[in-house]
Amino acid sequence: MTDRPMGFDTLAIHAATAPDPATGARQVPIYQTTAYVFRDADHAAKLFNLQEVGYIYSRLTNPTVSALANRVVALEGG
């Protein structure tokens, strides 16, 4: 069997995701948390200064939004 590039419809469903290793869930869950824990004040400062990638507050971004953004990038050919 040859590996073919995924079509648009298949990408819309499967792009930029992998099954969760702990649960086997195929899709990303909807994260409804509003805030995230920081390791320490330095970690928080790095996140707020965009020196480190991570989550600060759900109105800015969260894992669900990140998954959607990655899928849109794949759909646009990036």
Phi and psi restraints in degrees (range 20) as a CNS / XPLOR table:
assign (resid 1 and name C) (resid 2 and name N)
       (resid 2 and name CA) (resid 2 and name C) 1.0 -94.3 20.0 2
assign (resid 2 and name N) (resid 2 and name CA)
       (resid 2 and name C) (resid 3 and name N) 1.0 147.6 20.0 2
assign (resid 2 and name C) (resid 3 and name N)
       (resid 3 and name CA) (resid 3 and name C) 1.0 -83.1 20.0 2
assign (resid 3 and name N) (resid 3 and name CA)
       (resid 3 and name C) (resid 4 and name N) 1.0 117.1 20.0 2
assign (resid 3 and name C) (resid 4 and name N)
       (resid 4 and name CA) (resid 4 and name C) 1.0 -101.8 20.0 2
assign (resid 4 and name N) (resid 4 and name CA)
       (resid 4 and name C) (resid 5 and name N) 1.0 151.4 20.0 2
assign (resid 4 and name C) (resid 5 and name N)
       (resid 5 and name CA) (resid 5 and name C) 1.0 -62.4 20.0 2
assign (resid 5 and name N) (resid 5 and name CA)
       (resid 5 and name C) (resid 6 and name N) 1.0 144.3 20.0 2
assign (resid 5 and name C) (resid 6 and name N)
       (resid 6 and name CA) (resid 6 and name C) 1.0 -70.2 20.0 2
assign (resid 6 and name N) (resid 6 and name CA)
       (resid 6 and name C) (resid 7 and name N) 1.0 141.5 20.0 2
assign (resid 6 and name C) (resid 7 and name N)
       (resid 7 and name CA) (resid 7 and name C) 1.0 -75.9 20.0 2
assign (resid 7 and name N) (resid 7 and name CA)
       (resid 7 and name C) (resid 8 and name N) 1.0 171.8 20.0 2
assign (resid 7 and name C) (resid 8 and name N)
       (resid 8 and name CA) (resid 8 and name C) 1.0 -58.0 20.0 2
assign (resid 8 and name N) (resid 8 and name CA)
       (resid 8 and name C) (resid 9 and name N) 1.0 -46.5 20.0 2
assign (resid 8 and name C) (resid 9 and name N)
       (resid 9 and name CA) (resid 9 and name C) 1.0 -62.8 20.0 2
assign (resid 9 and name N) (resid 9 and name CA)
       (resid 9 and name C) (resid 10 and name N) 1.0 -41.5 20.0 2
assign (resid 9 and name C) (resid 10 and name N)
       (resid 10 and name CA) (resid 10 and name C) 1.0 -66.9 20.0 2
assign (resid 10 and name N) (resid 10 and name CA)
       (resid 10 and name C) (resid 11 and name N) 1.0 -41.1 20.0 2
assign (resid 10 and name C) (resid 11 and name N)
       (resid 11 and name CA) (resid 11 and name C) 1.0 -60.9 20.0 2
assign (resid 11 and name N) (resid 11 and name CA)
       (resid 11 and name C) (resid 12 and name N) 1.0 -39.7 20.0 2
assign (resid 11 and name C) (resid 12 and name N)
       (resid 12 and name CA) (resid 12 and name C) 1.0 -60.1 20.0 2
assign (resid 12 and name N) (resid 12 and name CA)
       (resid 12 and name C) (resid 13 and name N) 1.0 -28.1 20.0 2
assign (resid 12 and name C) (resid 13 and name N)
       (resid 13 and name CA) (resid 13 and name C) 1.0 -94.5 20.0 2
assign (resid 13 and name N) (resid 13 and name CA)
       (resid 13 and name C) (resid 14 and name N) 1.0 -39.9 20.0 2
assign (resid 13 and name C) (resid 14 and name N)
       (resid 14 and name CA) (resid 14 and name C) 1.0 -112.9 20.0 2
assign (resid 14 and name N) (resid 14 and name CA)
       (resid 14 and name C) (resid 15 and name N) 1.0 -10.3 20.0 2
assign (resid 14 and name C) (resid 15 and name N)
       (resid 15 and name CA) (resid 15 and name C) 1.0 -64.3 20.0 2
assign (resid 15 and name N) (resid 15 and name CA)
       (resid 15 and name C) (resid 16 and name N) 1.0 143.2 20.0 2
assign (resid 15 and name C) (resid 16 and name N)
       (resid 16 and name CA) (resid 16 and name C) 1.0 60.2 20.0 2
assign (resid 16 and name N) (resid 16 and name CA)
       (resid 16 and name C) (resid 17 and name N) 1.0 27.9 20.0 2
assign (resid 16 and name C) (resid 17 and name N)
       (resid 17 and name CA) (resid 17 and name C) 1.0 -136.5 20.0 2
assign (resid 17 and name N) (resid 17 and name CA)
       (resid 17 and name C) (resid 18 and name N) 1.0 159.1 20.0 2
assign (resid 17 and name C) (resid 18 and name N)
       (resid 18 and name CA) (resid 18 and name C) 1.0 -142.1 20.0 2
assign (resid 18 and name N) (resid 18 and name CA)
       (resid 18 and name C) (resid 19 and name N) 1.0 150.6 20.0 2
assign (resid 18 and name C) (resid 19 and name N)
       (resid 19 and name CA) (resid 19 and name C) 1.0 -56.8 20.0 2
assign (resid 19 and name N) (resid 19 and name CA)
       (resid 19 and name C) (resid 20 and name N) 1.0 142.1 20.0 2
assign (resid 19 and name C) (resid 20 and name N)
       (resid 20 and name CA) (resid 20 and name C) 1.0 -64.8 20.0 2
assign (resid 20 and name N) (resid 20 and name CA)
       (resid 20 and name C) (resid 21 and name N) 1.0 125.2 20.0 2
assign (resid 20 and name C) (resid 21 and name N)
       (resid 21 and name CA) (resid 21 and name C) 1.0 -65.2 20.0 2
assign (resid 21 and name N) (resid 21 and name CA)
       (resid 21 and name C) (resid 22 and name N) 1.0 -27.2 20.0 2
assign (resid 21 and name C) (resid 22 and name N)
       (resid 22 and name CA) (resid 22 and name C) 1.0 -82.7 20.0 2
assign (resid 22 and name N) (resid 22 and name CA)
       (resid 22 and name C) (resid 23 and name N) 1.0 -38.4 20.0 2
assign (resid 22 and name C) (resid 23 and name N)
       (resid 23 and name CA) (resid 23 and name C) 1.0 -111.9 20.0 2
assign (resid 23 and name N) (resid 23 and name CA)
       (resid 23 and name C) (resid 24 and name N) 1.0 -20.1 20.0 2
assign (resid 23 and name C) (resid 24 and name N)
       (resid 24 and name CA) (resid 24 and name C) 1.0 80.1 20.0 2
assign (resid 24 and name N) (resid 24 and name CA)
       (resid 24 and name C) (resid 25 and name N) 1.0 4.8 20.0 2
assign (resid 24 and name C) (resid 25 and name N)
       (resid 25 and name CA) (resid 25 and name C) 1.0 -60.8 20.0 2
assign (resid 25 and name N) (resid 25 and name CA)
       (resid 25 and name C) (resid 26 and name N) 1.0 135.6 20.0 2
assign (resid 25 and name C) (resid 26 and name N)
       (resid 26 and name CA) (resid 26 and name C) 1.0 -77.6 20.0 2
assign (resid 26 and name N) (resid 26 and name CA)
       (resid 26 and name C) (resid 27 and name N) 1.0 -36.4 20.0 2
assign (resid 26 and name C) (resid 27 and name N)
       (resid 27 and name CA) (resid 27 and name C) 1.0 -109.5 20.0 2
assign (resid 27 and name N) (resid 27 and name CA)
       (resid 27 and name C) (resid 28 and name N) 1.0 160.4 20.0 2
assign (resid 27 and name C) (resid 28 and name N)
       (resid 28 and name CA) (resid 28 and name C) 1.0 -70.7 20.0 2
assign (resid 28 and name N) (resid 28 and name CA)
       (resid 28 and name C) (resid 29 and name N) 1.0 134.8 20.0 2
assign (resid 28 and name C) (resid 29 and name N)
       (resid 29 and name CA) (resid 29 and name C) 1.0 -70.5 20.0 2
assign (resid 29 and name N) (resid 29 and name CA)
       (resid 29 and name C) (resid 30 and name N) 1.0 164.5 20.0 2
assign (resid 29 and name C) (resid 30 and name N)
       (resid 30 and name CA) (resid 30 and name C) 1.0 -87.1 20.0 2
assign (resid 30 and name N) (resid 30 and name CA)
       (resid 30 and name C) (resid 31 and name N) 1.0 111.4 20.0 2
assign (resid 30 and name C) (resid 31 and name N)
       (resid 31 and name CA) (resid 31 and name C) 1.0 -82.6 20.0 2
assign (resid 31 and name N) (resid 31 and name CA)
       (resid 31 and name C) (resid 32 and name N) 1.0 122.9 20.0 2
assign (resid 31 and name C) (resid 32 and name N)
       (resid 32 and name CA) (resid 32 and name C) 1.0 -110.9 20.0 2
assign (resid 32 and name N) (resid 32 and name CA)
       (resid 32 and name C) (resid 33 and name N) 1.0 10.9 20.0 2
assign (resid 32 and name C) (resid 33 and name N)
       (resid 33 and name CA) (resid 33 and name C) 1.0 -72.2 20.0 2
assign (resid 33 and name N) (resid 33 and name CA)
       (resid 33 and name C) (resid 34 and name N) 1.0 152.2 20.0 2
assign (resid 33 and name C) (resid 34 and name N)
       (resid 34 and name CA) (resid 34 and name C) 1.0 -103.8 20.0 2
assign (resid 34 and name N) (resid 34 and name CA)
       (resid 34 and name C) (resid 35 and name N) 1.0 -20.6 20.0 2
assign (resid 34 and name C) (resid 35 and name N)
       (resid 35 and name CA) (resid 35 and name C) 1.0 -141.1 20.0 2
assign (resid 35 and name N) (resid 35 and name CA)
       (resid 35 and name C) (resid 36 and name N) 1.0 161.7 20.0 2
assign (resid 35 and name C) (resid 36 and name N)
       (resid 36 and name CA) (resid 36 and name C) 1.0 -128.2 20.0 2
assign (resid 36 and name N) (resid 36 and name CA)
       (resid 36 and name C) (resid 37 and name N) 1.0 154.7 20.0 2
assign (resid 36 and name C) (resid 37 and name N)
       (resid 37 and name CA) (resid 37 and name C) 1.0 -88.4 20.0 2
assign (resid 37 and name N) (resid 37 and name CA)
       (resid 37 and name C) (resid 38 and name N) 1.0 137.8 20.0 2
assign (resid 37 and name C) (resid 38 and name N)
       (resid 38 and name CA) (resid 38 and name C) 1.0 -103.1 20.0 2
assign (resid 38 and name N) (resid 38 and name CA)
       (resid 38 and name C) (resid 39 and name N) 1.0 146.1 20.0 2
assign (resid 38 and name C) (resid 39 and name N)
       (resid 39 and name CA) (resid 39 and name C) 1.0 -63.0 20.0 2
assign (resid 39 and name N) (resid 39 and name CA)
       (resid 39 and name C) (resid 40 and name N) 1.0 -39.5 20.0 2
assign (resid 39 and name C) (resid 40 and name N)
       (resid 40 and name CA) (resid 40 and name C) 1.0 -166.7 20.0 2
assign (resid 40 and name N) (resid 40 and name CA)
       (resid 40 and name C) (resid 41 and name N) 1.0 -179.1 20.0 2
assign (resid 40 and name C) (resid 41 and name N)
       (resid 41 and name CA) (resid 41 and name C) 1.0 -63.6 20.0 2
assign (resid 41 and name N) (resid 41 and name CA)
       (resid 41 and name C) (resid 42 and name N) 1.0 -35.6 20.0 2
assign (resid 41 and name C) (resid 42 and name N)
       (resid 42 and name CA) (resid 42 and name C) 1.0 -64.6 20.0 2
assign (resid 42 and name N) (resid 42 and name CA)
       (resid 42 and name C) (resid 43 and name N) 1.0 -41.6 20.0 2
assign (resid 42 and name C) (resid 43 and name N)
       (resid 43 and name CA) (resid 43 and name C) 1.0 -60.8 20.0 2
assign (resid 43 and name N) (resid 43 and name CA)
       (resid 43 and name C) (resid 44 and name N) 1.0 -45.3 20.0 2
assign (resid 43 and name C) (resid 44 and name N)
       (resid 44 and name CA) (resid 44 and name C) 1.0 -60.8 20.0 2
assign (resid 44 and name N) (resid 44 and name CA)
       (resid 44 and name C) (resid 45 and name N) 1.0 -44.5 20.0 2
assign (resid 44 and name C) (resid 45 and name N)
       (resid 45 and name CA) (resid 45 and name C) 1.0 -61.0 20.0 2
assign (resid 45 and name N) (resid 45 and name CA)
       (resid 45 and name C) (resid 46 and name N) 1.0 -42.0 20.0 2
assign (resid 45 and name C) (resid 46 and name N)
       (resid 46 and name CA) (resid 46 and name C) 1.0 -64.4 20.0 2
assign (resid 46 and name N) (resid 46 and name CA)
       (resid 46 and name C) (resid 47 and name N) 1.0 -39.2 20.0 2
assign (resid 46 and name C) (resid 47 and name N)
       (resid 47 and name CA) (resid 47 and name C) 1.0 -65.8 20.0 2
assign (resid 47 and name N) (resid 47 and name CA)
       (resid 47 and name C) (resid 48 and name N) 1.0 -47.9 20.0 2
assign (resid 47 and name C) (resid 48 and name N)
       (resid 48 and name CA) (resid 48 and name C) 1.0 -65.6 20.0 2
assign (resid 48 and name N) (resid 48 and name CA)
       (resid 48 and name C) (resid 49 and name N) 1.0 -29.2 20.0 2
assign (resid 48 and name C) (resid 49 and name N)
       (resid 49 and name CA) (resid 49 and name C) 1.0 -89.5 20.0 2
assign (resid 49 and name N) (resid 49 and name CA)
       (resid 49 and name C) (resid 50 and name N) 1.0 6.2 20.0 2
assign (resid 49 and name C) (resid 50 and name N)
       (resid 50 and name CA) (resid 50 and name C) 1.0 58.4 20.0 2
assign (resid 50 and name N) (resid 50 and name CA)
       (resid 50 and name C) (resid 51 and name N) 1.0 30.7 20.0 2
assign (resid 50 and name C) (resid 51 and name N)
       (resid 51 and name CA) (resid 51 and name C) 1.0 -90.4 20.0 2
assign (resid 51 and name N) (resid 51 and name CA)
       (resid 51 and name C) (resid 52 and name N) 1.0 -12.7 20.0 2
assign (resid 51 and name C) (resid 52 and name N)
       (resid 52 and name CA) (resid 52 and name C) 1.0 -142.2 20.0 2
assign (resid 52 and name N) (resid 52 and name CA)
       (resid 52 and name C) (resid 53 and name N) 1.0 142.5 20.0 2
assign (resid 52 and name C) (resid 53 and name N)
       (resid 53 and name CA) (resid 53 and name C) 1.0 -83.1 20.0 2
assign (resid 53 and name N) (resid 53 and name CA)
       (resid 53 and name C) (resid 54 and name N) 1.0 135.3 20.0 2
assign (resid 53 and name C) (resid 54 and name N)
       (resid 54 and name CA) (resid 54 and name C) 1.0 171.4 20.0 2
assign (resid 54 and name N) (resid 54 and name CA)
       (resid 54 and name C) (resid 55 and name N) 1.0 -173.3 20.0 2
assign (resid 54 and name C) (resid 55 and name N)
       (resid 55 and name CA) (resid 55 and name C) 1.0 -110.4 20.0 2
assign (resid 55 and name N) (resid 55 and name CA)
       (resid 55 and name C) (resid 56 and name N) 1.0 139.8 20.0 2
assign (resid 55 and name C) (resid 56 and name N)
       (resid 56 and name CA) (resid 56 and name C) 1.0 -116.5 20.0 2
assign (resid 56 and name N) (resid 56 and name CA)
       (resid 56 and name C) (resid 57 and name N) 1.0 -52.1 20.0 2
assign (resid 56 and name C) (resid 57 and name N)
       (resid 57 and name CA) (resid 57 and name C) 1.0 -154.1 20.0 2
assign (resid 57 and name N) (resid 57 and name CA)
       (resid 57 and name C) (resid 58 and name N) 1.0 133.2 20.0 2
assign (resid 57 and name C) (resid 58 and name N)
       (resid 58 and name CA) (resid 58 and name C) 1.0 -63.4 20.0 2
assign (resid 58 and name N) (resid 58 and name CA)
       (resid 58 and name C) (resid 59 and name N) 1.0 -24.3 20.0 2
assign (resid 58 and name C) (resid 59 and name N)
       (resid 59 and name CA) (resid 59 and name C) 1.0 -70.7 20.0 2
assign (resid 59 and name N) (resid 59 and name CA)
       (resid 59 and name C) (resid 60 and name N) 1.0 -18.4 20.0 2
assign (resid 59 and name C) (resid 60 and name N)
       (resid 60 and name CA) (resid 60 and name C) 1.0 -89.2 20.0 2
assign (resid 60 and name N) (resid 60 and name CA)
       (resid 60 and name C) (resid 61 and name N) 1.0 -52.3 20.0 2
assign (resid 60 and name C) (resid 61 and name N)
       (resid 61 and name CA) (resid 61 and name C) 1.0 -167.6 20.0 2
assign (resid 61 and name N) (resid 61 and name CA)
       (resid 61 and name C) (resid 62 and name N) 1.0 160.2 20.0 2
assign (resid 61 and name C) (resid 62 and name N)
       (resid 62 and name CA) (resid 62 and name C) 1.0 -156.1 20.0 2
assign (resid 62 and name N) (resid 62 and name CA)
       (resid 62 and name C) (resid 63 and name N) 1.0 173.1 20.0 2
assign (resid 62 and name C) (resid 63 and name N)
       (resid 63 and name CA) (resid 63 and name C) 1.0 -59.2 20.0 2
assign (resid 63 and name N) (resid 63 and name CA)
       (resid 63 and name C) (resid 64 and name N) 1.0 -32.1 20.0 2
assign (resid 63 and name C) (resid 64 and name N)
       (resid 64 and name CA) (resid 64 and name C) 1.0 -67.0 20.0 2
assign (resid 64 and name N) (resid 64 and name CA)
       (resid 64 and name C) (resid 65 and name N) 1.0 -45.0 20.0 2
assign (resid 64 and name C) (resid 65 and name N)
       (resid 65 and name CA) (resid 65 and name C) 1.0 -65.4 20.0 2
assign (resid 65 and name N) (resid 65 and name CA)
       (resid 65 and name C) (resid 66 and name N) 1.0 -39.7 20.0 2
assign (resid 65 and name C) (resid 66 and name N)
       (resid 66 and name CA) (resid 66 and name C) 1.0 -61.6 20.0 2
assign (resid 66 and name N) (resid 66 and name CA)
       (resid 66 and name C) (resid 67 and name N) 1.0 -42.2 20.0 2
assign (resid 66 and name C) (resid 67 and name N)
       (resid 67 and name CA) (resid 67 and name C) 1.0 -62.8 20.0 2
assign (resid 67 and name N) (resid 67 and name CA)
       (resid 67 and name C) (resid 68 and name N) 1.0 -42.3 20.0 2
assign (resid 67 and name C) (resid 68 and name N)
       (resid 68 and name CA) (resid 68 and name C) 1.0 -62.9 20.0 2
assign (resid 68 and name N) (resid 68 and name CA)
       (resid 68 and name C) (resid 69 and name N) 1.0 -45.4 20.0 2
assign (resid 68 and name C) (resid 69 and name N)
       (resid 69 and name CA) (resid 69 and name C) 1.0 -60.2 20.0 2
assign (resid 69 and name N) (resid 69 and name CA)
       (resid 69 and name C) (resid 70 and name N) 1.0 -42.8 20.0 2
assign (resid 69 and name C) (resid 70 and name N)
       (resid 70 and name CA) (resid 70 and name C) 1.0 -64.6 20.0 2
assign (resid 70 and name N) (resid 70 and name CA)
       (resid 70 and name C) (resid 71 and name N) 1.0 -36.1 20.0 2
assign (resid 70 and name C) (resid 71 and name N)
       (resid 71 and name CA) (resid 71 and name C) 1.0 -69.4 20.0 2
assign (resid 71 and name N) (resid 71 and name CA)
       (resid 71 and name C) (resid 72 and name N) 1.0 -40.8 20.0 2
assign (resid 71 and name C) (resid 72 and name N)
       (resid 72 and name CA) (resid 72 and name C) 1.0 -63.0 20.0 2
assign (resid 72 and name N) (resid 72 and name CA)
       (resid 72 and name C) (resid 73 and name N) 1.0 -41.1 20.0 2
assign (resid 72 and name C) (resid 73 and name N)
       (resid 73 and name CA) (resid 73 and name C) 1.0 -57.7 20.0 2
assign (resid 73 and name N) (resid 73 and name CA)
       (resid 73 and name C) (resid 74 and name N) 1.0 -45.1 20.0 2
assign (resid 73 and name C) (resid 74 and name N)
       (resid 74 and name CA) (resid 74 and name C) 1.0 -63.5 20.0 2
assign (resid 74 and name N) (resid 74 and name CA)
       (resid 74 and name C) (resid 75 and name N) 1.0 -40.6 20.0 2
assign (resid 74 and name C) (resid 75 and name N)
       (resid 75 and name CA) (resid 75 and name C) 1.0 -66.2 20.0 2
assign (resid 75 and name N) (resid 75 and name CA)
       (resid 75 and name C) (resid 76 and name N) 1.0 -29.6 20.0 2
assign (resid 75 and name C) (resid 76 and name N)
       (resid 76 and name CA) (resid 76 and name C) 1.0 -87.4 20.0 2
assign (resid 76 and name N) (resid 76 and name CA)
       (resid 76 and name C) (resid 77 and name N) 1.0 4.7 20.0 2
assign (resid 76 and name C) (resid 77 and name N)
       (resid 77 and name CA) (resid 77 and name C) 1.0 86.5 20.0 2
assign (resid 77 and name N) (resid 77 and name CA)
       (resid 77 and name C) (resid 78 and name N) 1.0 14.0 20.0 2
